[in-house]
Amino acid sequence: MKSYGQYCGLARAAEVLGERWSLILLRDLLVGPKRFNDLRQGNPGIPSNLLTTRLRELESAEIVERSIDGRSVVYRLSDYGSDLGPVLIELGRWGSRRMDAPREGEIPTDSSLAAALLTSRTEVEVRPFSVEVTAGPAVAHAEVNESGVSVGEGADPTAQLFIGGPGLRGLLADGDAEAAVAAETVTVDGDESLVPEFVRAFRAPFDGSVGGAPTGI
Protein backbone atom coordinates (compact mmCIF):
# COMPACT_ATOMS: atom_id res chain seq x y z
CA MET A 1 0.00 0.00 0.00
CA LYS A 2 1.49 3.31 -1.10
CA SER A 3 1.72 6.28 1.24
CA TYR A 4 1.08 9.86 0.17
CA GLY A 5 3.58 11.02 2.76
CA GLN A 6 1.12 13.46 4.26
CA TYR A 7 -0.13 13.62 7.84
CA CYS A 8 -3.76 13.95 6.82
CA GLY A 9 -6.89 11.93 7.55
CA LEU A 10 -8.04 12.08 3.94
CA ALA A 11 -4.64 10.92 2.72
CA ARG A 12 -4.74 7.97 5.14
CA ALA A 13 -8.23 7.06 3.93
CA ALA A 14 -7.17 7.35 0.29
CA GLU A 15 -4.26 4.96 0.88
CA VAL A 16 -6.78 2.22 1.62
CA LEU A 17 -9.84 3.23 -0.37
CA GLY A 18 -8.03 4.53 -3.45
CA GLU A 19 -6.70 1.15 -4.56
CA ARG A 20 -8.43 -0.38 -7.59
CA TRP A 21 -11.49 -2.50 -6.65
CA SER A 22 -11.36 -1.57 -2.95
CA LEU A 23 -14.51 0.56 -3.03
CA ILE A 24 -16.36 -2.05 -5.09
CA LEU A 25 -15.53 -4.79 -2.61
CA LEU A 26 -16.61 -2.57 0.27
CA ARG A 27 -19.86 -1.86 -1.58
CA ASP A 28 -20.51 -5.60 -1.88
CA LEU A 29 -19.79 -6.15 1.81
CA LEU A 30 -21.99 -3.21 2.74
CA VAL A 31 -24.86 -5.15 1.16
CA GLY A 32 -23.95 -8.19 3.29
CA PRO A 33 -21.24 -10.73 4.22
CA LYS A 34 -19.75 -12.63 1.30
CA ARG A 35 -17.59 -15.67 0.66
CA PHE A 36 -14.50 -15.30 -1.53
CA ASN A 37 -16.31 -16.99 -4.44
CA ASP A 38 -19.30 -14.69 -4.00
CA LEU A 39 -17.03 -11.69 -4.40
CA ARG A 40 -15.21 -13.20 -7.36
CA GLN A 41 -18.38 -14.26 -9.20
CA GLY A 42 -20.10 -10.97 -8.43
CA ASN A 43 -17.15 -9.03 -9.89
CA PRO A 44 -16.01 -11.01 -12.94
CA GLY A 45 -13.51 -8.32 -13.92
CA ILE A 46 -11.26 -8.83 -10.89
CA PRO A 47 -8.48 -11.47 -11.08
CA SER A 48 -8.44 -13.92 -8.16
CA ASN A 49 -4.94 -12.90 -7.09
CA LEU A 50 -5.91 -9.21 -6.99
CA LEU A 51 -9.05 -10.05 -5.01
CA THR A 52 -6.89 -11.92 -2.49
CA THR A 53 -4.54 -8.94 -2.24
CA ARG A 54 -7.31 -6.41 -1.75
CA LEU A 55 -9.01 -8.50 0.93
CA ARG A 56 -5.72 -8.88 2.79
CA GLU A 57 -5.14 -5.12 2.62
CA LEU A 58 -8.63 -4.38 3.91
CA GLU A 59 -8.17 -6.93 6.70
CA SER A 60 -4.81 -5.41 7.59
CA ALA A 61 -6.51 -2.01 7.82
CA GLU A 62 -9.12 -3.60 10.13
CA ILE A 63 -11.91 -2.59 7.77
CA VAL A 64 -12.82 -6.16 6.83
CA GLU A 65 -12.79 -9.25 9.02
CA ARG A 66 -13.18 -12.97 8.44
CA SER A 67 -15.44 -15.40 10.22
CA ILE A 68 -16.46 -19.03 9.78
CA ASP A 69 -19.98 -19.80 8.61
CA GLY A 70 -20.42 -23.55 8.52
CA ARG A 71 -17.54 -24.78 6.39
CA SER A 72 -16.99 -21.48 4.62
CA VAL A 73 -14.85 -18.45 5.34
CA VAL A 74 -17.01 -15.34 5.16
CA TYR A 75 -15.83 -11.75 4.78
CA ARG A 76 -17.75 -8.94 6.44
CA LEU A 77 -17.26 -5.32 7.40
CA SER A 78 -15.79 -4.83 10.87
CA ASP A 79 -17.34 -2.30 13.23
CA TYR A 80 -14.69 0.14 12.02
CA GLY A 81 -15.48 -0.71 8.40
CA SER A 82 -19.23 -0.36 8.98
CA ASP A 83 -18.60 3.29 9.84
CA LEU A 84 -17.87 3.72 6.12
CA GLY A 85 -21.50 2.88 5.29
CA PRO A 86 -22.78 6.48 5.13
CA VAL A 87 -19.66 7.52 3.20
CA LEU A 88 -20.13 4.76 0.61
CA ILE A 89 -23.84 5.60 0.26
CA GLU A 90 -23.09 9.29 -0.30
CA LEU A 91 -20.35 8.46 -2.82
CA GLY A 92 -22.78 6.25 -4.71
CA ARG A 93 -25.42 8.98 -4.65
CA TRP A 94 -22.89 11.53 -5.90
CA GLY A 95 -21.68 9.21 -8.69
CA SER A 96 -25.21 8.45 -9.91
CA ARG A 97 -26.02 12.13 -10.49
CA ARG A 98 -24.23 12.04 -13.86
CA MET A 99 -24.76 8.38 -14.69
CA ASP A 100 -27.30 7.94 -17.44
CA ALA A 101 -27.01 5.22 -20.06
CA PRO A 102 -24.49 2.45 -19.29
CA ARG A 103 -21.23 2.59 -21.19
CA GLU A 104 -20.24 -0.29 -23.44
CA GLY A 105 -19.53 -3.40 -21.40
CA GLU A 106 -21.20 -2.10 -18.21
CA ILE A 107 -23.77 -4.35 -16.57
CA PRO A 108 -25.58 -4.25 -13.24
CA THR A 109 -24.69 -6.86 -10.63
CA ASP A 110 -26.74 -8.08 -7.70
CA SER A 111 -24.65 -5.98 -5.30
CA SER A 112 -24.65 -2.87 -7.50
CA LEU A 113 -28.44 -3.07 -7.81
CA ALA A 114 -28.80 -3.48 -4.04
CA ALA A 115 -26.41 -0.57 -3.52
CA ALA A 116 -28.50 1.56 -5.92
CA LEU A 117 -31.48 0.99 -3.64
CA LEU A 118 -29.42 1.99 -0.60
CA THR A 119 -28.14 5.17 -2.22
CA SER A 120 -31.47 6.28 -3.68
CA ARG A 121 -33.68 5.88 -0.58
CA THR A 122 -35.39 9.19 0.05
CA GLU A 123 -36.45 10.70 3.37
CA VAL A 124 -40.10 10.43 2.34
CA GLU A 125 -42.20 8.29 4.68
CA VAL A 126 -43.87 5.33 2.99
CA ARG A 127 -45.84 2.34 4.17
CA PRO A 128 -43.52 -0.61 4.85
CA PHE A 129 -43.11 -3.17 2.08
CA SER A 130 -40.64 -5.73 0.79
CA VAL A 131 -39.67 -5.99 -2.83
CA GLU A 132 -37.59 -8.07 -5.20
CA VAL A 133 -36.23 -6.01 -8.08
CA THR A 134 -34.95 -7.59 -11.29
CA ALA A 135 -33.05 -5.35 -13.70
CA GLY A 136 -31.33 -7.19 -16.53
CA PRO A 137 -29.21 -9.99 -15.02
CA ALA A 138 -29.26 -8.48 -11.52
CA VAL A 139 -31.65 -9.26 -8.67
CA ALA A 140 -31.89 -7.45 -5.34
CA HIS A 141 -34.16 -7.64 -2.32
CA ALA A 142 -35.14 -4.72 -0.12
CA GLU A 143 -37.10 -4.33 3.08
CA VAL A 144 -38.48 -0.80 3.08
CA ASN A 145 -39.66 0.72 6.34
CA GLU A 146 -41.29 4.08 6.96
CA SER A 147 -38.09 6.06 6.59
CA GLY A 148 -35.29 3.68 5.61
CA VAL A 149 -34.31 0.54 3.77
CA SER A 150 -32.25 -2.61 4.30
CA VAL A 151 -31.03 -4.81 1.49
CA GLY A 152 -29.87 -8.40 1.34
CA GLU A 153 -31.43 -11.79 1.05
CA GLY A 154 -35.19 -11.37 0.93
CA ALA A 155 -37.97 -13.87 1.51
CA ASP A 156 -41.59 -13.71 0.36
CA PRO A 157 -41.49 -10.16 -1.02
CA THR A 158 -44.75 -8.20 -1.18
CA ALA A 159 -44.12 -7.71 -4.89
CA GLN A 160 -41.60 -8.49 -7.60
CA LEU A 161 -40.70 -5.65 -9.97
CA PHE A 162 -39.23 -6.49 -13.36
CA ILE A 163 -37.61 -3.45 -14.88
CA GLY A 164 -36.62 -3.12 -18.53
CA GLY A 165 -36.84 -0.59 -21.35
CA PRO A 166 -35.53 2.78 -20.14
CA GLY A 167 -34.59 0.93 -16.99
CA LEU A 168 -34.29 1.50 -13.29
CA ARG A 169 -32.07 4.55 -13.68
CA GLY A 170 -34.74 6.39 -15.64
CA LEU A 171 -37.48 5.38 -13.22
CA LEU A 172 -35.47 6.64 -10.25
CA ALA A 173 -34.74 9.87 -12.09
CA ASP A 174 -38.25 10.87 -13.18
CA GLY A 175 -40.37 9.02 -10.63
CA ASP A 176 -43.29 8.62 -13.04
CA ALA A 177 -44.79 5.31 -11.88
CA GLU A 178 -47.94 5.59 -13.99
CA ALA A 179 -45.99 6.18 -17.21
CA ALA A 180 -43.57 3.35 -16.39
CA VAL A 181 -46.41 0.86 -15.93
CA ALA A 182 -48.27 2.10 -19.02
CA ALA A 183 -45.13 1.78 -21.14
CA GLU A 184 -44.41 -1.62 -19.57
CA THR A 185 -41.04 -0.33 -18.43
CA VAL A 186 -42.03 -1.94 -15.15
CA THR A 187 -44.02 -5.14 -14.83
CA VAL A 188 -45.20 -6.37 -11.46
CA ASP A 189 -45.84 -9.77 -9.96
CA GLY A 190 -47.77 -9.02 -6.80
CA ASP A 191 -49.25 -5.83 -5.38
CA GLU A 192 -49.24 -3.27 -8.22
CA SER A 193 -50.05 -0.46 -5.80
CA LEU A 194 -46.44 -0.73 -4.62
CA VAL A 195 -45.08 0.82 -7.82
CA PRO A 196 -45.99 4.42 -6.88
CA GLU A 197 -44.87 3.66 -3.33
CA PHE A 198 -41.57 2.36 -4.72
CA VAL A 199 -40.87 5.51 -6.73
CA ARG A 200 -41.74 7.66 -3.70
CA ALA A 201 -39.27 5.68 -1.61
CA PHE A 202 -36.46 5.70 -4.18
CA ARG A 203 -35.32 8.71 -6.20
CA ALA A 204 -32.01 9.53 -7.90
CA PRO A 205 -32.42 12.61 -10.11
CA PHE A 206 -29.92 13.56 -12.77
CA ASP A 207 -27.78 16.67 -12.65
CA GLY A 208 -28.96 19.38 -15.03
CA SER A 209 -25.84 18.75 -17.13
CA VAL A 210 -27.01 15.24 -18.00
CA GLY A 211 -29.38 15.42 -20.93
CA GLY A 212 -31.94 12.91 -22.12
CA ALA A 213 -33.28 9.74 -20.64
CA PRO A 214 -31.07 6.69 -20.21
CA THR A 215 -31.51 3.82 -22.60
CA GLY A 216 -30.12 1.08 -20.36
CA ILE A 217 -30.70 -0.44 -16.95
C-alpha positions in Angstrom: 0.0 0.0 0.0 1.5 3.3 -1.1 1.7 6.3 1.2 1.1 9.9 0.2 3.6 11.0 2.8 1.1 13.5 4.3 -0.1 13.6 7.8 -3.8 13.9 6.8 -6.9 11.9 7.5 -8.0 12.1 3.9 -4.6 10.9 2.7 -4.7 8.0 5.1 -8.2 7.1 3.9 -7.2 7.3 0.3 -4.3 5.0 0.9 -6.8 2.2 1.6 -9.8 3.2 -0.4 -8.0 4.5 -3.4 -6.7 1.1 -4.6 -8.4 -0.4 -7.6 -11.5 -2.5 -6.6 -11.4 -1.6 -3.0 -14.5 0.6 -3.0 -16.4 -2.0 -5.1 -15.5 -4.8 -2.6 -16.6 -2.6 0.3 -19.9 -1.9 -1.6 -20.5 -5.6 -1.9 -19.8 -6.2 1.8 -22.0 -3.2 2.7 -24.9 -5.2 1.2 -24.0 -8.2 3.3 -21.2 -10.7 4.2 -19.7 -12.6 1.3 -17.6 -15.7 0.7 -14.5 -15.3 -1.5 -16.3 -17.0 -4.4 -19.3 -14.7 -4.0 -17.0 -11.7 -4.4 -15.2 -13.2 -7.4 -18.4 -14.3 -9.2 -20.1 -11.0 -8.4 -17.2 -9.0 -9.9 -16.0 -11.0 -12.9 -13.5 -8.3 -13.9 -11.3 -8.8 -10.9 -8.5 -11.5 -11.1 -8.4 -13.9 -8.2 -4.9 -12.9 -7.1 -5.9 -9.2 -7.0 -9.1 -10.1 -5.0 -6.9 -11.9 -2.5 -4.5 -8.9 -2.2 -7.3 -6.4 -1.7 -9.0 -8.5 0.9 -5.7 -8.9 2.8 -5.1 -5.1 2.6 -8.6 -4.4 3.9 -8.2 -6.9 6.7 -4.8 -5.4 7.6 -6.5 -2.0 7.8 -9.1 -3.6 10.1 -11.9 -2.6 7.8 -12.8 -6.2 6.8 -12.8 -9.2 9.0 -13.2 -13.0 8.4 -15.4 -15.4 10.2 -16.5 -19.0 9.8 -20.0 -19.8 8.6 -20.4 -23.6 8.5 -17.5 -24.8 6.4 -17.0 -21.5 4.6 -14.8 -18.4 5.3 -17.0 -15.3 5.2 -15.8 -11.8 4.8 -17.7 -8.9 6.4 -17.3 -5.3 7.4 -15.8 -4.8 10.9 -17.3 -2.3 13.2 -14.7 0.1 12.0 -15.5 -0.7 8.4 -19.2 -0.4 9.0 -18.6 3.3 9.8 -17.9 3.7 6.1 -21.5 2.9 5.3 -22.8 6.5 5.1 -19.7 7.5 3.2 -20.1 4.8 0.6 -23.8 5.6 0.3 -23.1 9.3 -0.3 -20.3 8.5 -2.8 -22.8 6.3 -4.7 -25.4 9.0 -4.7 -22.9 11.5 -5.9 -21.7 9.2 -8.7 -25.2 8.4 -9.9 -26.0 12.1 -10.5 -24.2 12.0 -13.9 -24.8 8.4 -14.7 -27.3 7.9 -17.4 -27.0 5.2 -20.1 -24.5 2.4 -19.3 -21.2 2.6 -21.2 -20.2 -0.3 -23.4 -19.5 -3.4 -21.4 -21.2 -2.1 -18.2 -23.8 -4.4 -16.6 -25.6 -4.3 -13.2 -24.7 -6.9 -10.6 -26.7 -8.1 -7.7 -24.7 -6.0 -5.3 -24.6 -2.9 -7.5 -28.4 -3.1 -7.8 -28.8 -3.5 -4.0 -26.4 -0.6 -3.5 -28.5 1.6 -5.9 -31.5 1.0 -3.6 -29.4 2.0 -0.6 -28.1 5.2 -2.2 -31.5 6.3 -3.7 -33.7 5.9 -0.6 -35.4 9.2 0.0 -36.5 10.7 3.4 -40.1 10.4 2.3 -42.2 8.3 4.7 -43.9 5.3 3.0 -45.8 2.3 4.2 -43.5 -0.6 4.8 -43.1 -3.2 2.1 -40.6 -5.7 0.8 -39.7 -6.0 -2.8 -37.6 -8.1 -5.2 -36.2 -6.0 -8.1 -35.0 -7.6 -11.3 -33.0 -5.4 -13.7 -31.3 -7.2 -16.5 -29.2 -10.0 -15.0 -29.3 -8.5 -11.5 -31.7 -9.3 -8.7 -31.9 -7.5 -5.3 -34.2 -7.6 -2.3 -35.1 -4.7 -0.1 -37.1 -4.3 3.1 -38.5 -0.8 3.1 -39.7 0.7 6.3 -41.3 4.1 7.0 -38.1 6.1 6.6 -35.3 3.7 5.6 -34.3 0.5 3.8 -32.3 -2.6 4.3 -31.0 -4.8 1.5 -29.9 -8.4 1.3 -31.4 -11.8 1.1 -35.2 -11.4 0.9 -38.0 -13.9 1.5 -41.6 -13.7 0.4 -41.5 -10.2 -1.0 -44.7 -8.2 -1.2 -44.1 -7.7 -4.9 -41.6 -8.5 -7.6 -40.7 -5.6 -10.0 -39.2 -6.5 -13.4 -37.6 -3.4 -14.9 -36.6 -3.1 -18.5 -36.8 -0.6 -21.3 -35.5 2.8 -20.1 -34.6 0.9 -17.0 -34.3 1.5 -13.3 -32.1 4.5 -13.7 -34.7 6.4 -15.6 -37.5 5.4 -13.2 -35.5 6.6 -10.2 -34.7 9.9 -12.1 -38.2 10.9 -13.2 -40.4 9.0 -10.6 -43.3 8.6 -13.0 -44.8 5.3 -11.9 -47.9 5.6 -14.0 -46.0 6.2 -17.2 -43.6 3.3 -16.4 -46.4 0.9 -15.9 -48.3 2.1 -19.0 -45.1 1.8 -21.1 -44.4 -1.6 -19.6 -41.0 -0.3 -18.4 -42.0 -1.9 -15.2 -44.0 -5.1 -14.8 -45.2 -6.4 -11.5 -45.8 -9.8 -10.0 -47.8 -9.0 -6.8 -49.2 -5.8 -5.4 -49.2 -3.3 -8.2 -50.0 -0.5 -5.8 -46.4 -0.7 -4.6 -45.1 0.8 -7.8 -46.0 4.4 -6.9 -44.9 3.7 -3.3 -41.6 2.4 -4.7 -40.9 5.5 -6.7 -41.7 7.7 -3.7 -39.3 5.7 -1.6 -36.5 5.7 -4.2 -35.3 8.7 -6.2 -32.0 9.5 -7.9 -32.4 12.6 -10.1 -29.9 13.6 -12.8 -27.8 16.7 -12.7 -29.0 19.4 -15.0 -25.8 18.7 -17.1 -27.0 15.2 -18.0 -29.4 15.4 -20.9 -31.9 12.9 -22.1 -33.3 9.7 -20.6 -31.1 6.7 -20.2 -31.5 3.8 -22.6 -30.1 1.1 -20.4 -30.7 -0.4 -16.9 
